[in-house]
């Protein structure tokens, strides 16, 4: 029986026992990922003290003091996962190309894709940031790896998760059997199961969107936000609160714990792009988690996990959260509108322009 005293390691062992033929490789890989998250959590928690202590110790290397934390976090992920023989390759936000496992190390059967420090622009104002990761199966046999091996649709993920570095550090994970949250005991250095079987609330009165982009939104998104802002006087017949943290991990965690809907839709600001968020190492893992928790994840026009990638750093529109709200957004996209939507809050005297 899993309780608040269940450690992350014990949880993984219990999950493995459900599959007698499992080799244990995925468990070992997840422990390496958890170790990387613990290390990043410590670096984030020290904040400016990390630089001060480096100076006190007499550090003379500019890299030791001034290197961006997202680059440091990326290196931590690489070092924690490249030596153990569980992986065939890795890819991340900070690397233009995928990262081959060193030749002297054995080649494993998984691919790891990650954003080692999501929301890093919030570090200086002490807002929660996090790490996002996705695990895929690598091609079997002696075939040489290629970039195309990473181009798997989101429903092919073996595992997805994120760590959030806030007032407490949490690791949230799915292996396709539900969503589980673990909180780090800083003194023991161990994650404990604190949020078993996490589920999204079906009803919500919160939405998150970057309103500064309103002039670039498509008509369907304008309509949805306008109706939320109209509250009980509008067609939705209930009041909504609007949120925006500018950290995907923080947004996803709030939606997962408290319900709501998050929108980072495709817009006309950069018409050549299908959206802003990265598909492989941001949208796909969050979408997998949200679906496993009973929610819905969409491009705005269809299921996000069905999208087949064609680039390591492909971007996409992303709407996720409580199923009813995501369905409303999709239904508005399905309806035909002209280039302009006649919404009083977004007209000449609108709220945001």
C-alpha positions in Angstrom: 0.0 0.0 0.0 1.4 3.4 -1.0 1.3 6.1 1.6 2.9 9.4 2.4 5.9 7.3 3.8 6.4 5.7 0.3 9.7 6.9 -1.2 10.1 7.5 -4.9 12.4 4.4 -5.1 9.8 2.3 -3.3 7.1 3.5 -5.7 9.1 2.6 -8.7 9.8 -0.9 -7.3 6.1 -1.4 -6.7 5.3 -0.3 -10.2 7.9 -2.6 -11.7 6.4 -5.6 -9.8 3.2 -5.1 -11.8 5.1 -6.0 -14.9 7.2 -9.2 -14.2 9.0 -9.0 -17.5 10.3 -5.5 -16.9 14.1 -5.2 -16.8 14.2 -2.3 -14.3 16.0 -0.1 -16.8 13.3 2.6 -16.7 13.3 2.6 -12.9 17.1 3.2 -12.9 16.8 6.0 -15.5 14.1 7.7 -13.5 16.3 7.7 -10.4 19.0 9.3 -12.5 16.5 12.0 -13.6 15.4 12.5 -10.0 19.0 13.0 -9.0 19.5 15.7 -11.6 16.3 17.4 -10.3 17.6 17.3 -6.8 20.9 18.9 -7.9 19.1 21.6 -9.9 16.7 22.3 -6.9 19.7 23.0 -4.7 21.3 25.3 -7.3 18.0 27.2 -7.7 17.5 27.5 -3.9 20.8 29.2 -3.3 19.9 32.0 -5.7 22.3 34.9 -5.5 24.1 33.2 -2.6 25.5 30.7 -5.2 27.5 33.6 -6.7 28.5 35.0 -3.4 29.8 31.8 -2.0 31.8 31.2 -5.2 33.4 34.6 -4.6 34.1 33.8 -1.0 35.8 30.6 -2.0 38.1 32.6 -4.2 36.7 31.5 -7.5 38.5 33.2 -10.4 36.7 31.6 -13.4 34.0 33.9 -14.8 32.1 30.8 -15.9 31.8 29.6 -12.3 30.2 32.8 -11.2 28.4 34.2 -14.3 27.3 31.2 -16.3 23.5 31.2 -16.9 21.7 28.8 -14.6 19.8 27.2 -17.5 23.1 26.2 -19.0 24.3 24.8 -15.7 21.0 22.9 -15.3 21.3 21.4 -18.8 24.8 20.2 -18.0 23.6 18.6 -14.8 21.0 16.7 -16.7 23.5 15.5 -19.2 26.1 14.4 -16.6 23.5 12.6 -14.5 22.1 10.5 -17.4 24.9 9.9 -20.0 27.0 7.3 -18.1 24.6 4.6 -16.8 23.8 2.8 -20.0 20.1 3.4 -20.0 20.0 5.9 -22.9 20.7 5.9 -26.5 20.7 9.7 -26.8 19.3 12.9 -25.4 18.0 16.2 -26.7 17.1 19.5 -25.0 16.1 23.1 -25.4 19.7 24.3 -24.9 21.3 22.1 -27.6 20.8 22.7 -31.3 21.4 19.1 -32.1 20.8 15.9 -30.2 23.4 14.6 -27.8 25.0 11.2 -28.5 26.0 9.0 -25.5 29.8 8.8 -25.3 31.2 5.9 -27.3 32.8 4.4 -24.1 29.4 4.1 -22.5 26.9 1.3 -23.3 23.9 2.3 -25.5 20.6 2.0 -23.8 17.0 1.6 -25.1 15.6 5.0 -24.3 15.7 8.6 -25.5 15.5 11.4 -23.0 14.2 14.8 -24.0 14.2 17.7 -21.6 14.0 21.4 -20.7 16.3 21.5 -17.8 15.2 24.8 -16.4 11.8 26.0 -17.7 10.8 29.6 -16.7 14.4 30.6 -16.1 13.6 34.3 -16.9 11.8 34.3 -13.6 14.8 33.4 -11.5 15.7 37.0 -10.7 12.2 37.7 -9.2 12.1 34.4 -7.2 9.1 32.8 -9.0 8.8 29.1 -9.3 10.7 27.4 -12.1 11.1 23.8 -13.0 12.4 21.0 -15.2 10.4 19.1 -17.8 11.3 15.7 -19.3 10.0 13.0 -21.7 11.2 9.5 -22.3 10.8 7.7 -25.6 11.9 4.3 -26.9 15.0 4.3 -29.0 15.2 2.1 -32.1 16.4 -1.4 -31.4 19.4 -3.2 -33.0 22.5 -1.8 -34.5 20.9 1.0 -36.5 22.7 4.3 -36.2 20.6 6.9 -34.5 19.3 9.9 -36.4 17.4 13.0 -35.6 14.3 11.4 -37.1 14.3 8.8 -34.2 13.1 11.6 -31.9 10.2 12.4 -34.2 7.6 10.4 -32.3 4.1 11.6 -31.5 3.3 12.3 -27.9 1.2 9.3 -27.3 4.3 7.2 -27.8 5.9 8.5 -24.7 6.9 5.9 -22.2 7.1 8.4 -19.3 6.8 12.1 -18.8 7.3 14.3 -15.8 8.3 17.6 -14.3 10.0 19.0 -11.2 8.8 22.3 -9.8 11.2 24.3 -7.7 9.1 26.5 -5.4 8.4 26.7 -1.7 8.9 23.0 -1.8 10.4 20.9 -4.6 8.1 18.4 -6.2 8.5 15.7 -8.8 5.3 14.9 -10.8 5.3 11.8 -12.9 3.3 9.5 -15.2 4.2 6.2 -16.7 0.8 5.9 -18.3 -0.9 4.6 -15.2 -2.0 7.8 -13.6 -0.2 10.8 -12.2 1.8 10.9 -9.0 3.4 13.7 -7.1 6.4 13.4 -4.8 7.8 16.1 -2.4 11.5 16.4 -1.7 12.5 16.1 1.9 15.5 18.4 1.8 17.1 17.0 5.0 16.9 13.3 3.8 17.4 14.1 0.1 14.5 11.8 -0.8 11.3 12.3 -2.6 8.2 11.0 -0.8 4.8 10.2 -2.3 2.5 13.1 -1.2 0.0 13.4 -4.1 -1.2 9.9 -5.2 -3.5 9.5 -8.1 -3.7 13.2 -9.0 -6.8 14.2 -10.9 -7.9 17.5 -12.5 -11.1 19.2 -11.3 -13.8 18.9 -13.9 -15.2 22.4 -13.2 -13.1 25.5 -13.2 -13.3 29.2 -13.0 -9.6 30.0 -13.7 -7.8 30.6 -17.0 -4.3 31.5 -17.8 -3.2 33.4 -20.9 -0.7 36.2 -21.8 -3.1 39.1 -22.4 -0.3 41.3 -23.8 -0.6 39.2 -27.0 -4.4 39.8 -27.4 -4.0 41.9 -30.5 -2.4 38.8 -32.2 -5.0 36.2 -31.2 -7.2 34.3 -33.6 -10.9 35.1 -33.4 -11.7 31.8 -31.5 -9.3 32.7 -28.7 -10.6 36.3 -28.6 -14.1 35.0 -28.2 -13.2 32.5 -25.5 -11.3 35.1 -23.4 -14.0 37.8 -23.9 -16.7 35.4 -22.7 -14.6 34.5 -19.6 -14.1 38.2 -18.8 -17.8 38.9 -19.2 -18.4 36.6 -16.2 -21.9 36.1 -15.0 -23.2 38.8 -17.4 -21.9 36.8 -20.4 -22.8 33.5 -22.1 -20.7 31.4 -19.7 -22.8 32.6 -16.7 -20.0 32.4 -14.2 -17.0 34.6 -13.1 -13.5 33.6 -14.0 -10.1 34.6 -12.6 -7.2 35.2 -15.0 -3.7 34.0 -14.1 -0.3 34.2 -15.8 3.0 33.1 -14.3 5.2 32.8 -17.5 6.5 29.5 -16.3 5.0 26.4 -18.0 5.8 24.2 -15.1 4.2 26.5 -12.6 1.1 27.0 -14.8 0.8 23.2 -15.3 1.1 22.5 -11.6 -1.5 25.0 -10.7 -3.9 23.5 -13.2 -3.2 20.0 -12.1 -3.7 20.8 -8.4 -6.5 23.4 -8.6 -8.1 23.0 -12.0 -8.3 25.6 -14.7 -7.2 26.0 -18.3 -4.0 27.3 -19.8 -3.7 28.8 -23.3 -0.6 29.7 -25.3 -2.3 29.6 -28.7 -1.1 30.1 -32.1 -1.2 33.8 -33.1 -0.3 36.2 -35.9 2.7 37.7 -34.1 4.9 35.2 -35.8 2.7 33.8 -38.6 5.3 31.3 -39.8 5.2 29.4 -36.5 2.4 27.1 -35.4 2.8 28.3 -31.8 5.3 29.4 -29.2 6.0 26.4 -26.9 8.3 23.5 -28.0 6.5 20.4 -28.9 8.9 17.6 -27.9 10.3 18.8 -24.5 7.5 21.1 -23.3 4.1 20.5 -24.7 4.2 16.7 -25.2 5.2 15.8 -21.6 2.8 18.2 -20.0 0.0 17.0 -22.3 0.7 13.4 -21.3 0.5 14.3 -17.7 -2.7 16.3 -18.1 -4.5 13.5 -20.1 -3.4 10.9 -17.5 -5.0 13.2 -14.8 -8.3 13.3 -16.6 -7.8 16.6 -18.4 -7.5 17.4 -22.1 -4.5 18.8 -24.1 -5.0 20.3 -27.5 -3.3 22.4 -30.2 -6.6 24.4 -30.1 -7.8 22.4 -33.1 -7.1 18.8 -32.1 -5.4 16.4 -29.7 -1.8 17.5 -29.2 -0.4 14.0 -28.5 -1.4 13.0 -32.0 0.9 15.6 -33.7 3.9 14.0 -35.4 7.0 16.2 -35.0 9.3 17.1 -37.9 11.9 19.1 -36.0 13.7 18.8 -32.7 12.7 22.3 -31.7 9.3 22.4 -33.3 6.8 24.9 -31.8 3.1 24.5 -31.4 0.0 26.2 -30.0 -1.0 24.6 -26.7 -4.3 24.6 -24.7 -4.7 22.3 -21.8 -6.6 21.8 -18.6 -10.2 21.0 -17.6 -11.8 19.0 -20.4 -14.9 21.1 -20.7 -12.9 24.4 -21.2 -10.6 22.9 -23.8 -13.5 21.5 -25.7 -15.1 25.0 -25.7 -11.9 26.4 -27.3 -11.8 23.7 -29.9 -15.4 24.2 -30.7 -14.8 27.9 -31.4 -12.0 27.1 -33.7 -14.2 24.7 -35.6 -16.7 27.4 -36.2 -16.0 29.7 -39.1 -15.2 33.4 -38.4 -13.8 36.2 -40.5 -10.5 37.9 -39.7 -12.2 40.0 -37.0 -14.4 39.0 -34.1 -16.9 41.6 -32.9 -16.1 41.4 -29.1 -16.7 44.6 -27.1 -13.7 44.0 -24.8 -11.4 43.7 -27.8 -12.8 46.4 -30.1 -11.6 50.0 -30.4 -12.3 50.6 -26.7 -11.2 47.2 -25.6 -9.6 46.2 -22.4 -6.2 45.4 -23.9 -6.0 47.8 -26.8 
